[in-house]
Amino acid sequence: MIDKKLKDRIFHRIDSYVDDMIDLQISLTAIPALSPDNQGTGEKEKADFLRQYLIQAGFPEVVEINAPDERVPCGYRPNLLVRCPGRNTQRKIWILTHTDIVPPGEIGLWCDDPYRGYVKDGCVYGRGTEDNQQDLVASLFAAKAFLDEGIAPEHSIGLAFVADEETSSRCGLDYVLQHPQNPFLKEDWIVVPDSGEPDGSAIEIAEKSILWLRFTTKGVQCHGSRPALGKNAFLASSYLIVALQSLYKKYPRRNRLFNPPESTFQPTRKETNCASVNTIPGEDIFFMDCRVLPAYDLVDVMQKIRCLADSIAERFQVTIDIQPVQYVQAPSPTPKDAAIVQALTKAIRDVYHVRGKVIGVGAGTVAAVFRKYGYEAAVWSKLRYKAHQPDESCLISNMVGNAKVFAHLMLQASTP
């Protein structure tokens, strides 16, 4: 049971931080942190700024774990870990956010400079403001409220600001969890505020496996008037695309945790094969996006896809090469009754007055990395779905409200 007087003190303190939260958002937006995979120089400048900010704010322990990466000027990707020690070290309450962002895309679609943060109509605008600075800032000020109020938590508070979330996590959380200084314990409560619903009700505990495939069909090019002299790679690919729809029958299970509840197998991108209409193409390339329920093994899925491709290849006397572009087997879900799920349910009910619901998602989040290593992590945030878009923005009220949800989690295990 949370002490109401303590909660009121912490929530009042968070409300007093609004201007500081906005200022930090604008400062962070002015420091682009793009992965080298996105033609950037990494997260160092933003991490250096954030580290200094944390020290000046009075956080007692800031640790940096640097993942080597020769592609960036400094040679590494920084991951910051902040801990506010509690009386009991057996468990920590972690909020993990990321410092990297995605590129702004077509600049002409923005109303202003993507890296010039500004406030309008109750929102902070700029690239990265919702993904993931909204909750980076919220988590920082939730923990700062404890420091400023002099409230010692029973269990330690942990904040993680990781690199490389937008591309692979190899230089981010994945690296941290394999590092000798890995601070995470299996008993810890872990929240990843990187996905959610506009009403704040969704608690994500599971993800589908992701399988992206590149199919290259090779036949024999010839003139369009003499098709018998060639082997039409485009025709063979077309038959394969239709045949691949049989995967829905081969993997029919449904899980209502997800939307849609079934596995999906969709052809997506198609590359140009030949420029002229009167040429039978000798090569054809297309891509497929598969989102597979975690109950199925991707090894089995690949085997069945290979069998379908071999059948088409034999029929049309072509060769079909299949290359995975992305291959991520979903780990076991976080249990519905996990301690962090129950704690989040209480917090969002108290702060946002909504009933929490557990869900699964088809897209990937960094929580999958935690689950891969056996940690129980929950993904939650209250968002307005403006991430990765022109004029990205976050509601100031979400930033403040989410800080209160994080503080509520910290209060559930705290005493004066």
C-alpha positions as CSV (number, residue, x, y, z in Angstrom):
1,M,0.0,0.0,0.0
2,I,1.4,3.4,-1.0
3,D,1.6,6.1,1.6
4,K,-0.7,8.9,0.2
5,K,1.3,11.7,1.8
6,L,4.4,10.4,0.1
7,K,2.7,10.1,-3.2
8,D,1.3,13.6,-3.0
9,R,4.7,15.0,-2.2
10,I,6.4,13.2,-5.1
11,F,3.6,14.1,-7.6
12,H,3.6,17.7,-6.5
13,R,7.4,17.8,-7.0
14,I,7.0,16.3,-10.5
15,D,4.4,19.0,-11.4
16,S,6.9,21.6,-10.3
17,Y,9.4,20.3,-12.9
18,V,7.3,21.0,-16.0
19,D,9.5,23.9,-17.3
20,D,12.7,22.0,-16.6
21,M,11.3,18.9,-18.4
22,I,10.5,21.0,-21.5
23,D,13.9,22.7,-21.4
24,L,15.7,19.3,-21.2
25,Q,13.6,18.0,-24.1
26,I,14.6,21.0,-26.3
27,S,18.3,20.6,-25.3
28,L,18.3,16.9,-26.2
29,T,16.5,17.5,-29.5
30,A,19.3,19.9,-30.5
31,I,21.8,17.0,-30.3
32,P,21.1,14.5,-33.1
33,A,22.1,11.0,-32.1
34,L,22.0,8.9,-35.3
35,S,23.4,5.5,-35.7
36,P,26.1,4.9,-38.3
37,D,23.5,2.7,-40.0
38,N,21.5,5.9,-40.4
39,Q,24.6,7.9,-41.7
40,G,25.2,9.4,-38.2
41,T,28.1,9.7,-35.8
42,G,26.5,7.9,-32.9
43,E,25.2,9.0,-29.5
44,K,28.4,10.3,-27.8
45,E,27.5,14.0,-27.8
46,K,24.0,13.4,-26.4
47,A,25.3,11.0,-23.8
48,D,28.0,13.4,-22.7
49,F,25.4,16.2,-22.3
50,L,23.1,13.8,-20.4
51,R,25.9,12.6,-18.1
52,Q,26.8,16.1,-17.1
53,Y,23.1,16.9,-16.6
54,L,22.6,13.9,-14.3
55,I,25.7,14.8,-12.2
56,Q,24.5,18.4,-11.8
57,A,21.1,17.2,-10.9
58,G,22.6,15.3,-7.9
59,F,22.4,11.7,-9.1
60,P,24.9,9.8,-7.0
61,E,26.1,7.1,-9.4
62,V,26.5,7.4,-13.2
63,V,28.2,4.5,-14.9
64,E,29.1,4.4,-18.6
65,I,29.4,1.1,-20.6
66,N,30.9,1.8,-24.0
67,A,30.3,-0.7,-26.8
68,P,33.2,-0.7,-29.4
69,D,32.1,0.6,-32.8
70,E,34.8,1.6,-35.3
71,R,32.2,3.2,-37.6
72,V,31.8,6.3,-35.3
73,P,34.4,9.0,-34.7
74,C,35.0,8.2,-31.0
75,G,35.2,4.5,-31.6
76,Y,32.4,3.5,-29.2
77,R,28.6,3.8,-28.5
78,P,27.9,5.0,-24.9
79,N,25.3,3.4,-22.6
80,L,24.6,5.3,-19.4
81,L,23.4,3.6,-16.2
82,V,22.2,5.6,-13.2
83,R,21.4,4.1,-9.8
84,C,19.9,5.7,-6.7
85,P,20.8,3.2,-4.0
86,G,18.0,1.8,-1.8
87,R,18.2,0.1,1.5
88,N,17.6,-3.3,-0.1
89,T,19.9,-4.3,-3.0
90,Q,18.1,-7.5,-3.8
91,R,16.0,-5.8,-6.4
92,K,16.0,-2.6,-8.5
93,I,13.3,-0.8,-10.4
94,W,14.6,0.0,-13.9
95,I,13.3,2.3,-16.5
96,L,15.1,1.8,-19.8
97,T,15.0,4.4,-22.6
98,H,17.2,5.0,-25.6
99,T,19.2,8.0,-26.7
100,D,19.4,7.3,-30.5
101,I,16.8,8.6,-32.9
102,V,15.8,8.0,-36.5
103,P,16.6,10.4,-39.4
104,P,14.1,13.2,-40.0
105,G,13.3,11.9,-43.5
106,E,12.1,14.5,-46.1
107,I,12.9,17.9,-44.5
108,G,10.3,19.6,-46.7
109,L,7.5,17.8,-44.8
110,W,8.5,19.4,-41.5
111,C,7.0,22.8,-40.5
112,D,10.3,23.7,-38.8
113,D,13.9,22.5,-38.3
114,P,13.6,18.9,-36.9
115,Y,16.3,19.6,-34.5
116,R,14.9,22.9,-33.2
117,G,12.6,21.9,-30.4
118,Y,9.7,24.1,-29.7
119,V,6.4,24.2,-27.8
120,K,3.0,24.5,-29.4
121,D,-0.5,23.6,-28.4
122,G,0.6,21.7,-25.3
123,C,3.2,19.6,-27.2
124,V,7.0,19.6,-27.6
125,Y,8.0,19.3,-31.3
126,G,11.2,17.9,-32.8
127,R,12.8,14.7,-33.9
128,G,13.1,12.3,-31.0
129,T,10.6,14.2,-28.7
130,E,8.3,11.2,-28.4
131,D,10.7,8.4,-29.4
132,N,12.2,8.2,-26.9
133,Q,12.9,11.5,-25.1
134,Q,9.4,11.8,-23.7
135,D,10.1,8.9,-21.3
136,L,13.8,9.5,-21.0
137,V,12.9,12.9,-19.5
138,A,10.0,11.5,-17.5
139,S,12.1,8.7,-15.9
140,L,14.9,11.1,-15.0
141,F,12.5,13.5,-13.3
142,A,10.6,10.7,-11.5
143,A,13.8,9.6,-9.9
144,K,15.0,13.2,-9.3
145,A,11.8,13.8,-7.2
146,F,12.9,11.2,-4.7
147,L,16.3,12.8,-4.4
148,D,14.9,16.3,-4.0
149,E,12.3,15.2,-1.5
150,G,14.8,13.2,0.5
151,I,12.8,10.0,0.2
152,A,15.1,6.9,0.3
153,P,13.6,4.0,-1.7
154,E,13.5,0.6,-0.1
155,H,14.8,-0.9,-3.4
156,S,17.2,0.9,-5.6
157,I,16.0,3.0,-8.6
158,G,17.8,2.4,-11.9
159,L,17.7,4.4,-15.1
160,A,19.3,3.1,-18.3
161,F,19.9,5.3,-21.3
162,V,21.1,3.0,-24.1
163,A,22.5,3.4,-27.6
164,D,21.6,1.6,-30.8
165,E,17.9,0.8,-30.1
166,E,16.7,2.0,-33.5
167,T,18.9,-0.3,-35.5
168,S,20.0,-3.5,-33.7
169,S,20.7,-3.1,-30.0
170,R,24.1,-4.8,-30.6
171,C,25.9,-1.8,-29.3
172,G,23.2,-1.0,-26.8
173,L,21.3,-3.3,-24.4
174,D,22.6,-6.5,-25.9
175,Y,26.1,-5.4,-25.2
176,V,25.3,-4.2,-21.7
177,L,23.7,-7.5,-20.7
178,Q,26.8,-9.4,-21.8
179,H,29.2,-7.0,-20.1
180,P,31.0,-7.8,-16.8
181,Q,29.4,-4.7,-15.3
182,N,25.9,-5.7,-16.3
183,P,23.8,-4.3,-13.4
184,F,20.5,-6.1,-14.1
185,L,19.2,-8.9,-11.9
186,K,16.6,-11.4,-12.8
187,E,14.6,-10.2,-9.7
188,D,14.5,-6.6,-10.9
189,W,11.4,-4.8,-12.1
190,I,12.1,-3.6,-15.7
191,V,10.0,-1.2,-17.7
192,V,10.7,-0.3,-21.3
193,P,8.6,2.8,-22.2
194,D,8.9,2.5,-26.0
195,S,5.4,1.5,-27.1
196,G,1.8,2.0,-25.9
197,E,-1.6,3.4,-26.5
198,P,-3.0,6.9,-26.4
199,D,-5.1,6.1,-23.3
200,G,-2.1,4.4,-21.6
201,S,-3.9,1.1,-21.0
202,A,-1.6,-1.3,-23.0
203,I,1.1,-3.3,-21.3
204,E,3.1,-5.2,-23.9
205,I,4.5,-8.6,-22.7
206,A,5.1,-10.5,-25.9
207,E,6.3,-10.1,-29.5
208,K,6.0,-12.0,-32.7
209,S,9.1,-13.4,-34.3
210,I,10.3,-11.3,-37.2
211,L,11.4,-12.9,-40.5
212,W,12.3,-10.7,-43.5
213,L,13.3,-12.6,-46.6
214,R,14.9,-11.6,-50.0
215,F,14.0,-14.0,-52.9
216,T,16.1,-13.9,-56.0
217,T,14.8,-15.9,-58.9
218,K,17.1,-16.5,-61.9
219,G,16.0,-17.8,-65.2
220,V,17.0,-17.0,-68.8
221,Q,16.3,-13.6,-70.4
222,C,14.9,-13.5,-73.9
223,H,12.8,-11.4,-76.3
224,G,9.1,-11.1,-75.3
225,S,8.0,-12.5,-78.7
226,R,9.9,-15.8,-78.2
227,P,9.2,-16.8,-74.6
228,A,10.1,-20.4,-75.3
229,L,13.7,-19.4,-75.7
230,G,13.9,-18.1,-72.1
231,K,12.9,-19.0,-68.6
232,N,10.6,-16.2,-67.1
233,A,12.0,-15.4,-63.7
234,F,9.1,-12.9,-63.0
235,L,6.5,-15.5,-63.8
236,A,8.1,-18.0,-61.5
237,S,8.3,-15.4,-58.7
238,S,4.7,-14.6,-59.2
239,Y,3.7,-18.2,-58.7
240,L,5.9,-18.4,-55.6
241,I,4.3,-15.4,-54.1
242,V,0.9,-17.0,-54.5
243,A,2.2,-20.4,-53.2
244,L,3.6,-18.7,-50.1
245,Q,0.1,-17.7,-49.0
246,S,-0.3,-21.4,-48.1
247,L,1.8,-20.6,-45.0
248,Y,-1.4,-19.2,-43.4
249,K,-2.8,-22.8,-43.5
250,K,0.4,-24.4,-42.3
251,Y,0.6,-22.1,-39.3
252,P,-3.1,-21.6,-38.3
253,R,-2.8,-20.9,-34.6
254,R,-4.4,-17.8,-33.2
255,N,-3.4,-15.9,-30.0
256,R,-5.8,-13.2,-28.9
257,L,-2.9,-11.4,-27.1
258,F,-1.9,-10.1,-30.5
259,N,-3.6,-7.9,-33.1
260,P,-3.9,-9.5,-35.6
261,P,-4.1,-12.8,-33.6
262,E,-2.5,-14.9,-36.3
263,S,0.9,-15.1,-37.9
264,T,1.2,-13.0,-41.1
265,F,3.2,-13.7,-44.3
266,Q,3.1,-10.8,-46.7
267,P,5.0,-10.0,-49.9
268,T,6.2,-6.4,-49.7
269,R,9.0,-4.8,-51.7
270,K,9.6,-5.6,-55.4
271,E,12.7,-4.6,-57.3
272,T,12.7,-3.6,-61.0
273,N,13.6,-6.6,-63.2
274,C,14.1,-5.1,-66.7
275,A,13.4,-1.8,-68.2
276,S,11.6,-2.7,-71.4
277,V,8.2,-4.2,-71.8
278,N,9.3,-6.5,-74.6
279,T,11.9,-8.4,-72.6
280,I,11.3,-11.7,-70.6
281,P,13.2,-11.1,-67.4
282,G,16.0,-13.5,-66.5
283,E,16.1,-12.3,-62.9
284,D,13.5,-11.2,-60.4
285,I,13.8,-10.0,-56.8
286,F,11.1,-9.6,-54.2
287,F,10.9,-9.4,-50.4
288,M,8.6,-10.9,-47.8
289,D,7.7,-9.8,-44.2
290,C,6.7,-12.6,-41.9
291,R,5.5,-11.9,-38.3
292,V,5.2,-15.3,-36.7
293,L,3.6,-16.2,-33.4
294,P,6.2,-17.1,-30.7
295,A,4.7,-20.7,-30.5
296,Y,6.3,-21.5,-33.9
297,D,10.0,-22.1,-34.6
298,L,11.4,-20.0,-37.4
299,V,13.7,-22.9,-38.4
300,D,10.5,-24.8,-39.3
301,V,9.1,-21.8,-41.1
302,M,12.2,-21.5,-43.2
303,Q,12.2,-25.2,-44.1
304,K,8.6,-25.0,-45.4
305,I,9.4,-21.8,-47.4
306,R,12.4,-23.6,-48.9
307,C,10.2,-26.5,-49.9
308,L,7.7,-24.2,-51.6
309,A,10.5,-22.4,-53.5
310,D,12.0,-25.7,-54.6
311,S,8.7,-26.9,-56.0
312,I,8.3,-23.7,-58.0
313,A,11.9,-23.7,-59.2
314,E,11.5,-27.3,-60.5
315,R,8.3,-26.4,-62.3
316,F,9.7,-23.4,-64.1
317,Q,13.3,-24.6,-64.4
318,V,14.7,-21.6,-62.5
319,T,16.8,-21.2,-59.4
320,I,15.5,-19.4,-56.3
321,D,17.9,-18.1,-53.7
322,I,16.4,-17.1,-50.3
323,Q,18.4,-14.8,-48.0
324,P,17.2,-13.6,-44.5
325,V,17.3,-9.8,-44.2
326,Q,16.1,-10.0,-40.6
327,Y,15.7,-13.2,-38.5
328,V,14.6,-12.7,-34.9
329,Q,13.1,-15.6,-33.0
330,A,10.7,-14.2,-30.4
331,P,11.7,-15.2,-26.8
332,S,9.2,-16.5,-24.3
333,P,6.7,-13.8,-23.2
334,T,6.8,-12.1,-19.8
335,P,4.2,-13.8,-17.7
336,K,0.8,-12.0,-17.4
337,D,1.1,-12.2,-13.6
338,A,4.7,-11.0,-13.4
339,A,5.4,-8.6,-10.5
340,I,6.2,-5.7,-12.9
341,V,3.0,-6.2,-14.8
342,Q,0.9,-6.1,-11.6
343,A,2.8,-3.1,-10.4
344,L,2.2,-1.2,-13.7
345,T,-1.5,-2.1,-13.7
346,K,-1.8,-0.4,-10.3
347,A,0.2,2.6,-11.3
348,I,-1.7,3.4,-14.5
349,R,-5.0,2.9,-12.8
350,D,-4.0,5.4,-10.0
351,V,-2.4,8.0,-12.4
352,Y,-4.5,7.7,-15.6
353,H,-7.7,6.1,-14.2
354,V,-7.6,3.4,-16.9
355,R,-7.7,-0.4,-16.6
356,G,-4.4,-2.0,-17.9
357,K,-4.5,-4.7,-20.5
358,V,-1.7,-7.1,-21.5
359,I,-1.0,-7.3,-25.2
360,G,1.5,-8.7,-27.7
361,V,2.8,-6.8,-30.7
362,G,4.0,-7.7,-34.2
363,A,6.8,-5.1,-34.2
364,G,10.0,-5.5,-32.2
365,T,11.0,-3.6,-29.1
366,V,14.2,-3.6,-27.0
367,A,12.3,-5.6,-24.4
368,A,12.8,-8.7,-26.6
369,V,16.5,-8.4,-25.8
370,F,15.7,-8.6,-22.1
371,R,13.4,-11.6,-22.6
372,K,16.1,-13.3,-24.7
373,Y,18.4,-13.3,-21.6
374,G,15.6,-14.4,-19.3
375,Y,14.6,-11.1,-17.8
376,E,10.9,-10.3,-17.2
377,A,10.3,-6.9,-18.9
378,A,7.1,-5.0,-19.6
379,V,6.7,-2.4,-22.3
380,W,4.5,0.5,-21.4
381,S,4.0,4.2,-22.3
382,K,1.2,6.7,-23.0
383,L,1.8,7.9,-26.5
384,R,0.2,10.0,-29.3
385,Y,1.7,7.9,-32.2
386,K,3.8,10.7,-33.6
387,A,7.2,8.8,-33.6
388,H,9.1,8.5,-36.8
389,Q,6.8,11.1,-38.5
390,P,7.4,14.6,-39.8
391,D,6.6,17.1,-37.0
392,E,7.1,14.4,-34.4
393,S,5.9,15.6,-31.0
394,C,4.9,14.6,-27.5
395,L,2.2,15.8,-25.3
396,I,3.6,17.6,-22.3
397,S,0.8,16.1,-20.2
398,N,2.0,12.6,-21.2
399,M,5.5,13.4,-20.2
400,V,4.4,14.6,-16.8
401,G,1.8,11.8,-16.4
402,N,4.3,9.1,-17.3
403,A,6.8,10.5,-14.8
404,K,4.1,10.0,-12.2
405,V,3.5,6.4,-13.3
406,F,7.3,5.7,-13.0
407,A,7.3,7.4,-9.6
408,H,4.3,5.3,-8.5
409,L,6.3,2.1,-9.3
410,M,9.2,3.5,-7.2
411,L,6.8,4.3,-4.4
412,Q,5.4,0.8,-4.4
413,A,8.6,-0.3,-2.8
414,S,9.6,2.8,-0.9
415,T,9.4,4.2,2.6
416,P,10.1,7.7,4.0
